[in-house]
Amino acid sequence: MRQVLISFSLFIVLLALGKWFSILSKSPDYYKLKVESIQKILSEKENLTLKLLQEIHSELRNNPSNDLFEYNDQKLTSVTEKKGINLFAYQNDSLIFWSTNHIPVPTYSFDEDFLFDVVKLKNGWYRLIKYKEGDLLLLGLILIKSDFFINNEFLVDKFQDEFHINDPCHLTFEKQEADYLIFSSDKRFIFGLSFPESHLKKLQYPLLSGALYFASFLFFLFAIYSLRYLQIFRKYTWLHLIIFSGSLAIVRYINLIYKWPAVLYDLPLFNPSHYASSWWLPSLG
């Protein structure tokens, strides 16, 4: 009996906590503050990229015999990799230096390849920073968002980690399609961000709420199962089977008809596209 009471108590507590966290909404200024942070981070990356390009230019002019790739290993890699900054140098339109081999840039430089502030390459969208002097053209490509032709566990479309964009978000280059505008350091519009409307978007702790609901369901099942140790159910085992099966059916009925708890339906784990479909089990949700 004690086991049943503990299980039911935990079920009620976790269910109440799940409900409470499911009604905690994000601040009305949540996305405004997030975009302001993104703008600040991008401006810092732009300034850092320009500084690094100027350093490479100085190395090329003052010490032309130096091995730039050794310079990259010693001074640049530790700075650029984490920040998604990639550096390239062209001399007389020919590529002479690159800080990474993961980005497919042209071997030969032509102006039409680098016309825009944001360029789409085969593996993502990049903010382009150019520094040109004489026969040297230095390029900085700041990763904004990875965007692959195919996706798997290694190739994932997502914004660069330092932007901290974990919500569903679309990149757009039309002002009228954007919820928020992002500008370059010199105040030119370069791209926009659009956050699709969803119930999940509004919640402050959707994953925690979903986890609490799921845990409460497990304790509910365990509590119903533990009833089998009561004297009456030891005598009438068929009665316990009916109650256990009936409880499952009622929970599933509420789940299907009333879409409750709603937060579970918005979590990626419970997307119907991940699972075989039928009326009774269209998804885990």
Buried (B, 14 or more C-beta within 10 A) or exposed (E): EEEBEBBBEBBBBBBEBBBEBBEEEBEEEBBEEBBEEBBEBBBEBBEBBBEBBEBBBEBBEEEEEEEBEEBBEEBBEEEBEEBBBBBBBBBEEEBEBBBBEEBEBEEEBEEEEBEEBBBEBEBBBBBBBEBEEEEBBBBBBBBBBBBEEEEEEEEEEEBBEBBEBEBBBEBBBEEEEBBBBBBBBEEEEBBBBBBEEEEBBEBBBBBBBBBBBBBBBEBBBBBBBBBBEEEEBEEEEEEBEEBBEEBEEEBEEEBBEEEEBBBBBBBEEBEEEEBEEEEEEEBBB
